[in-house]
Amino acid sequence: MEKVSLNNELASNTYPGRGIVVGKTADGKHAAIAYFIMGRSENSRNRVFVTDGDGIRTQAFDPSKLTDPSLIIYAPVRVLGNDTIVTNGDQTDTVYELMQDGSTFEQSLCTREFEPDEPNFTPRISAILHVEDGGFDYSMSILKSNNGNPDCCNRFTFDYENPVAGEGRFIHTYMHDGNPLPSFEGEPKLVEIPNDMDEFGELVWNSLNEDNKVSLFIRFINIEDGTFESKIYNKNK
């Protein structure tokens, strides 16, 4: 697969929706995560990321303007032991809870499907990172309608064992803006991951469409000992 520029992928797309980037830094020392949200409606744009334990959650920036919280208020990131779960909806909780009971990441997501926001039927995108004893691997998933047909849910899981230093994968909900919004297609895109967390965060944040971007979460996990550093970018301040 040809490596693409993350900057170009984001800057050339006014509305990729929500996106997850996971990979390994070029020096091989850290597992890197980026999760961003965008919005076209006032309700979607009226959000910020806030820390919640070892993870984060979305929160209304102005509670008086919140209309329907069902698909916009959730915990995108939760940590379960050596696993970090990142998703674009409340399936974070599904994975967290079912994995506690012995299910796998893939089995947990088999209990869910795309979002019920007709006519878009927004895909549910998810990732899980496992960092332990100097080792790192990750998986990504997308649950999507069958070309807009809500009677059929197509499920895809991509596993990345011992990822290459300096490489990551990028998956997002929509191919581009539109009505209805066209779901992401194909395998997660191969992108470059830098060594510096601030550089990574600025690259993603500054590449997102200024009108539609809402929030961004960045985390670097030390592969050797599991410690991590995080940063949140919120347009609403």
Buried (B, 14 or more C-beta within 10 A) or exposed (E): EEEEBBBEBBEEBBBBBBBBBBBBBBEEBBBBBBBBBBBBEEBBBBBBBEEBEEBBBBBBBEEEEBEEBEBBBBBBBBBBEBBBBBBBBBBBBBBBEBBEEEBBBBEBBBEBBBBEEEEBBBBBBBBBBBBEEEEBBBBBBBBBBEEBEEEEBBBBBBEBEEBEBBBBBBBBBBBEBEEEBBBBEEEBBBBBBBBBBEEBBBBBBEBBBEEBBBBBBBBBBBBEEBEBEBBBBBBEE
